Structure formats: structure tokens, C-alpha cells
């Protein structure tokens, strides 16, 4: 009887867990495609932020119904994190976002990929407001690489084909070569069929990043967003990754977030973000000359070295 009681308890616990799982799955997505959504025109892309303000959703907006009767929701009003963000990235340009941690740089990257919708203003790619765009065309147009590149517990081949399911082996090899990691893959006993492990734990940080770059190159998006892609890498890995990025970003519109300012010196436009606002903009040489926040950040990193 005791054993049966334990079994019953386990079943009841499992049912409650399943109820919660299905409740999460049944939540309506906050980002939805409009019935009359239009595709983003293919080809070279112009990214336009038009006077964008943004506040993250509050706990009340994203809570589960089952929690509302047993928990007191945080009623704190969410503070705005972006204010009047306005800039244009022309086709083929590299626009760098720099500034202190928590300034709002990553939030700008989220809005570019429509992970969230703007609360005021608009984000447009080739003239199309992302809120009016089809999800398929947005996915085809924008590619992201973050500082923690996600790999699935599967083969290198499968991880790459996540970006292009019908890619040939020749295309996979070309992408690996462009990402400066083909020699490593060729040296593995199982080559493309090597299983990388959960989250790619069998690879180093730099190797995972370069595989993510290869996946990006295979997808070949018109817009590339890099969020601290070179963070936490040693000098050798960073040098290899920079070579890969030079190929990946060629002729593409790019938004690059970087704390290492040496990686964005050649940017066409540098936007300095502080407390959710663009406080400076210009090229590296222009911003060094003005002696503002960018100049301060640069000289903090490089001391008395020449700019």
C-alpha cells in the first residue's frame, strides 16, 4: 500500500508538472505575425532606427495564470531602457555600438532581430517596419552571433545545416574554410560527423564561435548582428575569429557590439550608448578628437598608446 501511495504521488506530481509545461506552451507569443504581413525585400539591406523608445515587458505582462493565485506579482513599473534611438546603417556598412555595461547595446540588437517589439518609434529594414514583416523574411534577412554561441548536442554537420537544411557538404566545407576552422574539423577522426556535445562542451570557446560564424556564413543574411562575439577569448582565438569575421561581414550591413574597442576602429560609424541614449556618434578618429566618453573608454583600455 505504501508503494502504491508513492506511485500515486509520483503520478500526481508529474501531472502537475505537465500542466505547467502545457500552460507555458499555450501562452500566446508576444511577437506575432500580422495577417497581412509583407516580406522584407531581399538584397543589400538598410537598417533604420527611427526615434525608438523601449521598455521591457513587466512581470504582470508575462506571468502564468496559475501563478497569479498563489504569488504576488511584482508591480514595479518597468523603467525605459532606450530613449529616442535614431540612426541608419547603410548597405555594407559596419556600425559599432559601444558604451558601458547596461547602457542598452544588447537591447538594440534584440530589436534588430525583433526578439521584442518597440514601444515607440520604428525599426525598419529596407523600408519595412519589422512589426509588419513576415517572420520568414526577417529570419532570412537577419543573422546573429552572441558571445555564448549555442550549439546543439549533435554533429557538426547538423549544427551547420540548422542554418541551411539543404546545404551540400561542399557548401559546409566552404563555410568552415571562411570561418577559419576547416583545418580543425578535418583533423577530427569523424570530421563533419563529430558530435560536439551538449552546448558544444567538447569545443573551446573560440572553436564554438568560429562554428557559429560558419553557420552564419552558410545562412548568408543581408544583416549581421554580433553581440560581444570576441568576448572571453584568448589572443590567439580572437585573432582567428577576427579573420573569420572579416570574411563574414564583407558586403553585409553589420551591427557590432564590442567592449574591446580595438575590434571596431575601422567601423563606418560608431554609436556611443550611455543610459539608453546615443550620446556620441562618428568614426574612431572623430570620436578620439572630441575627447568625450568614447575617448575616455579607449584611453582606459589602451593607456597612453597612440590612438
Helices and strands as residue ranges (DSSP letters): H 2-25, E 47-54, H 59-62, H 65-68, E 82-89, E 94-98, H 105-112, E 120-125, E 128-129, G 130-132, H 135-141, E 142-146, H 156-161, H 169-178, H 182-187, G 191-193, G 198-200, H 205-219, E 223-227, H 235-248, E 253-257, G 261-264, E 269-274, E 277-282, H 284-290, H 293-302
